[in-house]
Amino acid sequence: MDLLGELGATDQLTTLREENKALHARVDVLITELKSLKIEKLLLQGEVEKLQTELASPAIAAARMLSGMDLDGPSSMEIDVETVEGAFLTAGDGIHVVAPSAVALPAPHGDRNPTCGSVHPRDDSLVASGGADGTVLLCRWGAALSPVAGAAEGAVSAGVRIPSDGTPVVCLALAPGSALVAVGGMDGTVRLLSYDMGGFGRPGSHRRYLPEGDGSDLKHSKYVRALTWAPSSTPTSSLLCSTSADGSVRITRVWTRVPAADDENEAPIVCCEAVTSFFLAASVEAVAFVDGGDRIAAYVRGTSVLTYLSLEPPYVAEEVTLNGVDGKKGDDFCSFAVLDLRPSPCGKFLALATDTKRIIVIRTGTFEIVRNLYGHVSDAYGNPKACWSKSGKYIYGTTQEGNEIVTWDVASEKIVQRMVGHTGMVRDIASSYGSDMLMSVSYDKSIRIWLPE
């Protein structure tokens, strides 16, 4: 009886231990879910702030005044002064990302370096990276905030990994209006990929659209230099702009269809059609949609101008000097190349990262140089990048010195911090306008996420 009693007690203890393990596992899951909910709360707060800003903006007030809703609104002259002229009169509010990074995602592309990154414009819990191995990773970085051991590795392994088509990824861009990512390769091909992130035990999936033949509108003759989506993109119509070292600029309309009910792959079906193409004199190094998506601004290697191209017939091209007042007087000497081009959150300004240790802030569509930012290292052998904070009061930039990310206060043109964390050169950075968040990819084979204090 004593032996049987001891065996029964042992079985009961084993059962309790297993139940305890299961409870601990459930607690870990709940903690992860709580972290995700907190992130979602931050994102929703960012959306609310964005909507409040839009509703309180002078432009909206002017529209209401015209419709009889707000007869006491400010005059058009007051609107111009407040939204444009006064943009950088005062220093920033101190809200920007800080070191150390909140998340470090290790080896997103195994033993190969990540080469580029993108933050989803409307859901910045989702990031994408392209690698020298040709693969693309889509990842929910918030899972890495869990206190569970190996959470960062788990976030990487839980992502949607899209295999290589044999060429290194040069650039990529997540579409704002649909589950699409455009990927530019060294062979000149633009891959269009749709994705479904899965969840609740359901694995993620993807589909790809590959252009057919060298004559395809998504096939450049030299490597792809830049990719960007129009800000007004929706699931039914998204405009993609791709540029190449061959001097071509291609505008493509992309949309998705829901797969059939019996299709096991839940990623949307990708469709596209050519809109128009432009052929410029040399490599188109950087590009951005401006004027609400009605035009693109492009920089052509070896020139001292930004070329603005309208996207409606008759497709007018306008060249605007980058030499400021001197350029208007006839100075067309080119002392730098623009290698990255990012619109401000309000769209009124452009940040131009150059190969001469200088970031130029210009007023969109004009020759006016608003600010010059110095204090970092960038040359013809680097890959300078620049992007804006949510408020538009700060600019983040890469530097070839110390594997750092530099933060400038735009108004004062002063460096307010140098963020250290990467142990290899920072290859690319991307920020969110929905909430203050910055993504960086580095030759230390990692992705880092930076958040405010």
N, C-alpha and C positions, 0 to 999 in steps of 0.2 A: 504493500500500500504506500509505503514511504517513497519507493522508487516511482510508482505511477504518479504520485503527488508532485514529485520533483519534475517529472517530464511534463506534467500539465502546467506547472508554474513556468517552466522554460518556454513552452509554446505560447503561453499568454504573454510573456515578456518579449518574445520575438515579434508577436503580433503588434504589441504596443509600440515597439521600435519602428516597425514598418509604417504604422499609422502616423507616428511622429515624423518620419521622413516625408511622408506624403503631405502632412500639414506644413512642414517647412517649405516644401516645393511649392505648395499653394500660396504661402505667404510671399515667396519670391516672385511668383507670377503677379500677385496683387500689387506688390511694390512697383514692379515694372509698369503695370497698367496705371498706377497712380502717377508715376513719372510722365507717362504718355499723356495722361489727362492734364497734368500741369502744363506741359508743352502746348497742348491744344488750347488751353486757357490763354496762354501768352499769345498764341497766334490769333485767337478770337479777339483778344484785347487790341492787338495790332490792327485788325480789320475794323473794329469799332472806332479806334482813333482815326483811321484813314477816312472812314465815312463821315465822322464828325468834322474832320478837317475840310473834306470836300463840301459838306453842307454849309460850313462857315466861311468858305472861300469867297473872295470878292467876285470871282467869275460866276459862281452860282448866284450870288446876291444880285449881280447885274442881270442875269437871265430872269430872276424873279421880278426885278424892277420892270423889265420890259413886258412881262406878262401880267403886270398889275398886282403881283403878290407882295411886293416890297417897294413901295413908292418912296421910302426914305433911305434907300440904299445909296452907297457911295457912287460918285461920278466915275466915268470911264478913265479920266485922268488920274483919279485917286487909286483906281485898280492897278493901272500900269506902274505907278510909283511903288505901291506896296508889294506887288508880286514880283516885280523885276528889279527895279532900281535899288530897293531896300533889302535885297536877298542876302547880301553879305556885309551889311553895315555893322552888325554886332557879332561878337564871338559866339561860338557854339555853346550849347547848354550843358556840356559835360557828359552827355549820353552817347556813348560809343562803345564798341567792343573793347575788352581789356584782356591782358594776359594774367594768369596762364589760360590756355585754351580749356574750354569746358569738356571737350571730347577729343580723343585721339583714336582714329580708326586705323588699325595696323594692317599692312599688307593687303590693300584692296585689290591689287593686281599681282599677288604672290610675290615672287622675287624680281618683278619688273616694276619700273617706275610709273606712277601716274603722270600723265602729261597735261591734263586739262580737267576742269571741273565746272559744274553748273548747279545753281540753286533753282528749284522750281519757283517761278515768279509769284504764284498764288498759294503755294503750300510749302513753306520753307522747312518743313520737317523732312522733305524729300530732297536728296542731293544725288548727283550723277557724276561719275568720273570716267575718263577714258585713259587707256594705258598704252605703253610702248609695245605691249603684247597684242594690241588690237582689240582687247576685250572692253566692254562697257559694264559698269556696275551701277545699279540704282539701289539706294540704301536709305532706310529710315534711321537717321542717326540718333534719335531720341532714346532708342532702346539701349544705347551705350551708357546712358546716365544711371542705369540700374546699379545698385550696390553689389549685385551678385558677381562673383569672380568670373572673369571671361566675358563680361557683358559686351565689351567693345568688339571682341572677336565674333561673338554671337550676332551682333548687329550686321557685321560684314557678311557672315555666312548666310544670314537670313535674307539678304538682298537678292534682287533679280540680276543674275549675271548673264550677259549676252556674249556668246562666243565670238572670236575673231573671224574676220573674213580674209585674214592674211596680211593686212597692212596696219601699221601703227596709227593710232588716233591722234590727229593734230588738234582738233577742236570739237566741241559738242555743245548743244543748247537744248534745254528742256522747254517744250512749248507751254505757254501760259494757259491755253484754253482746252487742251485735250491731253490724253495720255500718250504723248509722242516725244521722242528725242531725236534730234538730227545729229548725225555723226560725220565729221569730215576726215578723210584719210589722206595719207601721203600719196596715194595713187590717183588723187583727184576725184574719187567717188564720194558722193554724199549718200550715206545710208539713212533711210527713214525707218525708225523702230517704234512700234507701239508696245505698251506694257500693261500688265495687270499685277499689282503688288501682292495679291493673295491676302491671306489673313485668316484667323480662326481655324488654323490647321490646314487651310487650303494653300498649296504652293503657288508662287508667282509664275507668270508666263510672259512670253513676248512673241511678237511677229516682226518680220522685216520686209521692207520693200526695197528691192535692188534694181537700179536702172539697167536697161538692156542695151548693150552696144556702146561704142564710143560716141555715137551721135546723140545720146540721151541728154535731156535737159538737166539731169542730175549728175552728169559726168563732165568734169573739167579736164583739160588736157595736162594740167600740172596740179601740184598739191593744193588742197583747200587751205585758204588763209583764215577765213572768218565765217561764222554762222550767226544769224540772229533772227528771232521771230518778231512779227508785228505785235504791238501791245494789245491790240483788239482781237486777238485770236480766239476762236470758239471751236467746239467740236465739229461744226459744219463748215468752217472756213478759216484756215490759218495760213497767213502769208509767211513764207520762209525766204530769207535772202542768204545766198551763199556767194563767196568771192574766192578768187584763186590767184595763184602766182602767174597765171597766164593772162591776167588782166580782165577776165570775164566776171560779170556780176549777173547772177541768175535769180529771178523772182519766181517762186513756185507756190501755187495754191495747194494746200494739203488738207485733207479731211479724213475722218474715220467712219466706219460702219460697224454696227454691233454684229458680232458673229452669230451664226445660226444657233438655235436652241440646242441642237445635238452636237455642236462643236465643243470638244473638250478643252480647247485653247480659248480662254476667256479674254485674251488681249484683243483690242479692236483691230479690225481690218483696215489697212492703210491704203488710201487712194490719193492721187495727185495729178496735177496738170500744169503745164508751163503757162506763165503769164507773160513774161517778156525777159529779154536778156540785153545787157549792155556790154560793150567791148571797149575797154579803156587802154591807155598807152602802155601801162606797165603793171606790175603786181599790185593788187588791191589789198593793202595790208590790214585795214580795219574798216568796220562799217557799223552803222546804227540806224534804226528807224527814227525819224523825227517828225514833227508837226502832226502828231497823233497817228502816224503810220502813212501819211500821204506822200512823204518823200523819204529817201535814204541819204545819209551823209557818208561819203566814202573817201578814204585817203589813198592816193596812188603814189607808189614809191617814186622818189626823185622829183616830186613837185613841192611847191610851197603853198598849196591851196587845199581846201576841202571842196570836193565836188558834190553838189546836191542834185539828186536825180529825182524828178517827179515820176510817180507810178501810174499816172493817167496820161492817155494820149494828149498832146503830141510828144510826151516824154522829154521835157525840157531839161537841159543840164545847166547848172549855174556854178561857176567857180568863185570861191570866196577866199581871199588871201589869209594866210596864217601868220603873216608878218605885221599884223596890226596896222597902225597909222602909216608906218614906213611902207608897208605893202600897198596901201592905197596911193602912195606917192610914186609907185613904180618899182619898189624893191622886190624882186622875185628870186633873190638868192635863197637856196634851200640849205639850211645849216643843220637840219635834223630830219628824222623820219618818225611818223606817228605809227606806233605799233599796237596801240589799243585805244578804243574810243567808246566811252560810256556816257549816256545821257543822265542828267540829274533826275531825282524823283519827280520834280515838277516839269521836266522836259525843257526848261528854259536855257539850260547850260549843258556844255559838253566838257568832259575831262579827257584830255589827250595825253597818253603816256608816250614819251619820246625816248629816243636812244641817246639823248645828250644830258642826262641827269636832270631832267626837267619835266614836270607835269604842267600843261597849259590848261587853264579854265577859260573857255570862250563862251560868249553868248550865242546860242544856236542861230544859225542863218546869217550871222554878221561877222565882220572882221574884228570886232571888239574883244581884246584880251582882258578878261576880268581879273584874273590872278595868275601868278607863276609860283609853282611850288618846287623848292630845291631842298637839298640836304640828304639825298639818297644817291646810290650809284646805279647807273644804267647806261649801257653802251650798245654798239651794234652786235655784240656777241651775246647779249642777254635777251630776256623776254619780258620787258617791262609791262606791268599790268596796273590798272587803277580802277577803283570803284567807289561808290558813294555810300555814306551812312543813310539810314532811313530819313533823317531830318534834312539831309542835303547840306548840313553844316560842316561835315568832315569828309575827307577823302582818304581812303586806304591805298597804299601802293607797295609794290615789291621793290626790293633792292638786292643787288648782287653782293652786298656786304653783310656778313654775319647771319645769313639765313633769316633775316628779320622781315616783319611787316611794319611799315611806317604809317602813322596816323597824323594827318595835318588838319589844323583848324583852318578852314578855307578863308575866312574873313581876315585873319591876321597873317596868313601864309606861314605860320609857325608849326613846327613839329611838336605835338603834344605827347607822343609816346612812340616807343619802338618795341614791338611785341616779339618776344623771344620764345621759342618752343621747338621749332623745327631744327633738325641737325643736318639738313641738306638744303640746297637752294630751293626757294619757293618758286614753283613753276607757274601757278595760276591762282587767282583769287576771285571770288564771286560773293556778292552781298545780297541781302533781302531788303526790299522796300516795304514789306508787310510788317516785319519786326526787326529790331536791331540784331543782326546775326551775320557772321562772315564765315565763309568756307575757304580753306586753302589746301592746295595739294603740293607735295614737295618731293624732291629727289631723295628724301630719306624714306621713301616708300610708304608714306602715310597721308591720311586726310585729317585735318584738324577743323574743329568747329569752335568759333570764338563768340562769346556772348557778353553783354554788358554786366556790370557788377550787380 
